[in-house]
Amino acid sequence: MKNSMVDSIKSLPPLPKTVIDMQRVCSDPSSSIDDLTKTVEGDPMIVANLLKAANSPLYSLRREINNVSQAVSLFGMSMTRSIGLGNSVRKLLNVDMEPYGISSERFAEVSSIQAVLVHKWFSAIDRNKADKLFLAAFLQESGKIVIASDIIQEELVTNFKSDIETALDISIVENSFVGATTAEVSAAIFSHWNFDREFIQMIEFSDNPSRAPEEFIEYSTVLNIIKTVAPINNPLSERAITQALKKAQEAGLNVDALQKAINMVTENLA
């Protein structure tokens, strides 16, 4: 990773107090939905983003959500924390995704698509894994923001964007320009913010799951498949879906459940 990017990560400000409080509440077994609702209500930005997500067709909550209490109750504590944390992270990183050829809004949408896909895929398999993977999928592309910033500073936007548009593997393009991939940069960001080892390593090895410590191989493999089916340059394309289903089959994962999740998300976005 380039020194300039390492310096950018080291200079990142701490997470907002509301996010830290949300993490604390969700980690406390004695905490309730009401405790999390009170925490969220104190941050207008998180409230706005939570209500926007709740009324998005992607989450298909089936009725209009008008207040924080409704949103938190329907999402649950884990998903509420993930959505609040994800949007706060993007704000702190000052999103400009021009090098990737997409808007900041589209970047946020693709991150949500990845998170919803993995949650729908694993909810029927293992709810605990589904919750962990939702947060990781929601945040695994965060490193792209730091990479994009470096590409802009180095005035390499035109060449980088051209290569990204046609890339079958975005990580190869990233590595050739900045000497690191999104997975590596994202892991460094969350290490800086003192996230737990499990979360960091499942993201860090998502480009090469076979290199992950044994206990994280499944998580890293699933994250790899999710960003394969919904890459930011062509999410949910026929080629991306075919490639992702093939990877899932080769990994011995539940292909039918993944296909069902893809169908549900595609229908919701139609």
C-alpha positions as CSV (number, residue, x, y, z in Angstrom):
1,M,0.0,0.0,0.0
2,K,1.3,3.5,-0.9
3,N,2.6,5.6,2.0
4,S,0.2,8.4,1.0
5,M,-2.7,6.0,1.6
6,V,-1.3,4.7,4.9
7,D,-1.0,8.4,6.0
8,S,-4.6,9.1,4.9
9,I,-5.9,6.2,7.0
10,K,-3.8,7.2,10.1
11,S,-5.2,10.7,9.9
12,L,-8.9,9.6,9.9
13,P,-10.9,11.1,12.7
14,P,-12.5,8.9,15.4
15,L,-15.9,7.4,14.8
16,P,-18.8,9.7,15.9
17,K,-20.0,9.3,19.5
18,T,-23.4,8.1,18.4
19,V,-21.8,5.2,16.4
20,I,-19.7,4.3,19.4
21,D,-22.8,4.4,21.6
22,M,-24.7,2.2,19.1
23,Q,-21.8,-0.3,19.2
24,R,-21.9,-0.4,23.0
25,V,-25.7,-0.8,23.2
26,C,-25.6,-3.7,20.6
27,S,-22.8,-5.4,22.4
28,D,-24.7,-5.3,25.8
29,P,-26.9,-8.4,26.2
30,S,-29.1,-6.5,28.6
31,S,-29.8,-3.7,26.1
32,S,-33.2,-3.4,24.3
33,I,-34.6,-2.1,21.1
34,D,-35.8,1.0,23.1
35,D,-32.2,1.6,24.3
36,L,-31.0,1.6,20.7
37,T,-33.9,3.8,19.5
38,K,-33.0,6.4,22.1
39,T,-29.3,6.4,21.0
40,V,-30.2,6.8,17.3
41,E,-32.7,9.6,17.9
42,G,-29.9,11.9,19.0
43,D,-28.2,11.9,15.6
44,P,-30.3,13.5,12.8
45,M,-28.0,12.2,10.1
46,I,-28.4,8.6,11.2
47,V,-32.1,9.1,11.6
48,A,-32.4,10.4,8.1
49,N,-30.4,7.5,6.6
50,L,-32.2,4.9,8.6
51,L,-35.6,6.1,7.5
52,K,-34.3,6.4,3.9
53,A,-33.2,2.8,4.0
54,A,-36.4,1.6,5.7
55,N,-38.5,3.1,2.8
56,S,-36.2,1.8,0.1
57,P,-37.6,-1.0,-2.1
58,L,-34.4,-2.8,-1.6
59,Y,-35.3,-3.7,2.0
60,S,-39.0,-4.5,1.0
61,L,-40.4,-3.7,4.5
62,R,-43.9,-3.5,2.8
63,R,-45.2,-0.4,4.6
64,E,-44.2,3.2,5.0
65,I,-41.9,3.8,7.9
66,N,-42.4,7.2,9.5
67,N,-40.3,7.2,12.7
68,V,-37.1,5.8,14.2
69,S,-38.9,3.4,16.6
70,Q,-40.6,1.7,13.7
71,A,-37.4,1.4,11.7
72,V,-35.4,0.1,14.6
73,S,-38.1,-2.5,15.5
74,L,-38.3,-3.7,11.9
75,F,-34.6,-3.8,11.2
76,G,-33.6,-5.2,14.5
77,M,-30.5,-4.1,16.5
78,S,-27.8,-5.6,14.3
79,M,-29.1,-4.2,11.0
80,T,-29.8,-0.8,12.6
81,R,-26.2,-0.6,13.8
82,S,-24.9,-1.7,10.5
83,I,-26.9,0.9,8.5
84,G,-26.0,3.7,11.0
85,L,-22.3,2.7,11.0
86,G,-22.1,2.4,7.2
87,N,-23.4,5.8,6.5
88,S,-21.3,7.4,9.2
89,V,-18.2,5.8,7.8
90,R,-18.9,7.1,4.3
91,K,-19.4,10.6,5.7
92,L,-16.1,10.5,7.6
93,L,-14.2,9.2,4.5
94,N,-15.6,12.1,2.3
95,V,-16.9,10.1,-0.6
96,D,-15.9,11.1,-4.2
97,M,-16.2,8.0,-6.4
98,E,-15.5,9.6,-9.8
99,P,-12.5,7.3,-10.5
100,Y,-14.9,4.4,-10.3
101,G,-17.3,6.0,-12.7
102,I,-20.2,6.2,-10.2
103,S,-21.8,8.7,-7.9
104,S,-21.5,8.6,-4.1
105,E,-25.2,7.8,-4.1
106,R,-24.7,4.8,-6.4
107,F,-21.8,3.6,-4.3
108,A,-24.0,3.6,-1.2
109,E,-26.7,1.8,-3.1
110,V,-24.3,-1.0,-4.3
111,S,-23.0,-1.4,-0.7
112,S,-26.6,-1.8,0.4
113,I,-27.3,-4.3,-2.3
114,Q,-24.3,-6.4,-1.2
115,A,-25.5,-6.3,2.4
116,V,-29.1,-7.2,1.7
117,L,-28.1,-10.0,-0.6
118,V,-25.9,-11.7,2.0
119,H,-28.5,-11.2,4.7
120,K,-31.3,-12.8,2.6
121,W,-28.9,-15.6,1.6
122,F,-27.8,-16.5,5.1
123,S,-30.9,-15.7,7.2
124,A,-32.4,-19.1,6.5
125,I,-29.0,-20.8,7.1
126,D,-27.5,-19.2,10.2
127,R,-29.0,-16.0,11.6
128,N,-25.9,-15.2,13.7
129,K,-23.6,-15.5,10.6
130,A,-26.2,-13.4,8.6
131,D,-25.9,-10.5,11.0
132,K,-22.1,-10.6,11.0
133,L,-22.0,-10.8,7.2
134,F,-24.5,-8.0,6.8
135,L,-22.2,-5.5,8.6
136,A,-19.1,-6.8,6.7
137,A,-20.8,-6.7,3.3
138,F,-22.2,-3.2,4.0
139,L,-18.7,-1.9,4.8
140,Q,-16.3,-4.1,2.8
141,E,-16.1,-1.6,-0.1
142,S,-15.1,1.3,2.1
143,G,-11.5,1.1,1.0
144,K,-12.6,2.2,-2.4
145,I,-13.1,5.7,-1.0
146,V,-9.5,6.0,0.1
147,I,-8.3,4.5,-3.2
148,A,-10.4,7.0,-5.2
149,S,-9.0,9.9,-3.2
150,D,-5.5,8.8,-4.0
151,I,-6.3,8.3,-7.7
152,I,-7.7,11.9,-7.8
153,Q,-4.7,13.4,-6.1
154,E,-2.3,11.6,-8.5
155,E,-4.4,12.8,-11.5
156,L,-4.9,9.3,-12.8
157,V,-8.7,9.4,-12.9
158,T,-9.1,9.0,-16.7
159,N,-6.9,5.9,-17.0
160,F,-8.2,4.3,-13.8
161,K,-11.8,4.9,-14.8
162,S,-11.2,3.4,-18.2
163,D,-9.7,0.2,-16.8
164,I,-12.5,-0.1,-14.1
165,E,-15.3,0.1,-16.7
166,T,-14.2,-3.1,-18.4
167,A,-12.6,-4.9,-15.5
168,L,-13.7,-8.5,-14.7
169,D,-11.7,-8.3,-11.4
170,I,-11.6,-4.7,-10.0
171,S,-9.0,-5.7,-7.4
172,I,-6.4,-6.3,-10.2
173,V,-6.9,-2.8,-11.5
174,E,-6.6,-1.3,-8.0
175,N,-3.5,-3.2,-7.2
176,S,-1.8,-2.1,-10.4
177,F,-2.5,1.6,-9.7
178,V,-2.1,1.9,-5.9
179,G,-0.4,-1.3,-4.8
180,A,-3.3,-2.5,-2.7
181,T,-6.9,-3.7,-3.1
182,T,-10.1,-2.5,-1.6
183,A,-10.1,-5.5,0.8
184,E,-6.6,-4.6,2.1
185,V,-7.4,-0.9,2.5
186,S,-10.8,-1.5,4.2
187,A,-9.1,-3.8,6.7
188,A,-6.5,-1.1,7.4
189,I,-9.3,1.4,8.0
190,F,-11.2,-0.8,10.4
191,S,-8.0,-1.7,12.2
192,H,-7.3,2.0,12.7
193,W,-10.8,2.3,14.3
194,N,-10.1,-0.8,16.5
195,F,-12.8,-3.1,15.1
196,D,-12.6,-6.7,16.3
197,R,-10.2,-9.1,14.6
198,E,-12.9,-11.3,13.2
199,F,-14.5,-8.4,11.3
200,I,-11.2,-7.1,10.0
201,Q,-9.9,-10.5,8.8
202,M,-13.0,-11.6,7.1
203,I,-12.8,-8.5,4.9
204,E,-9.0,-8.5,4.6
205,F,-8.9,-12.0,3.0
206,S,-12.1,-11.6,0.8
207,D,-10.0,-11.3,-2.4
208,N,-8.2,-14.6,-1.6
209,P,-10.3,-16.5,0.9
210,S,-8.0,-19.6,0.8
211,R,-5.3,-17.5,2.6
212,A,-7.6,-16.6,5.5
213,P,-7.2,-18.2,8.9
214,E,-9.3,-21.3,8.9
215,E,-12.0,-19.9,11.2
216,F,-12.6,-17.0,8.7
217,I,-12.4,-18.8,5.4
218,E,-16.2,-19.2,5.1
219,Y,-16.9,-15.6,5.9
220,S,-14.2,-14.3,3.4
221,T,-15.5,-16.7,0.7
222,V,-19.1,-15.4,1.2
223,L,-17.9,-11.8,1.0
224,N,-16.0,-12.6,-2.2
225,I,-19.1,-14.1,-3.7
226,I,-21.2,-11.1,-2.8
227,K,-18.9,-8.6,-4.4
228,T,-18.7,-10.9,-7.4
229,V,-22.5,-10.8,-7.9
230,A,-22.7,-7.1,-7.2
231,P,-19.5,-5.4,-8.3
232,I,-19.8,-1.6,-8.4
233,N,-19.1,-1.4,-12.2
234,N,-22.0,-3.8,-13.1
235,P,-24.0,-5.2,-10.2
236,L,-26.4,-8.1,-10.8
237,S,-25.5,-8.5,-14.4
238,E,-26.0,-11.9,-16.0
239,R,-22.3,-12.5,-16.1
240,A,-21.8,-11.5,-12.5
241,I,-24.6,-13.7,-11.3
242,T,-23.3,-16.7,-13.3
243,Q,-19.8,-16.2,-11.9
244,A,-21.0,-15.8,-8.3
245,L,-23.2,-19.0,-8.5
246,K,-20.2,-20.9,-9.8
247,K,-18.0,-19.7,-7.0
248,A,-20.7,-20.7,-4.4
249,Q,-21.0,-24.1,-5.9
250,E,-17.3,-24.7,-5.9
251,A,-17.1,-23.6,-2.2
252,G,-19.8,-26.0,-1.2
253,L,-22.2,-23.3,-0.2
254,N,-26.0,-23.2,-0.5
255,V,-26.4,-22.2,-4.2
256,D,-30.2,-22.4,-4.2
257,A,-30.5,-20.0,-1.2
258,L,-28.1,-17.6,-3.0
259,Q,-30.2,-17.8,-6.2
260,K,-33.3,-17.1,-4.2
261,A,-31.7,-14.1,-2.6
262,I,-30.6,-12.7,-6.0
263,N,-34.1,-13.2,-7.4
264,M,-35.7,-11.4,-4.4
265,V,-33.3,-8.4,-4.6
266,T,-33.6,-8.2,-8.4
267,E,-37.4,-8.1,-8.1
268,N,-37.3,-5.5,-5.4
269,L,-35.2,-3.2,-7.5
270,A,-37.2,-3.7,-10.7
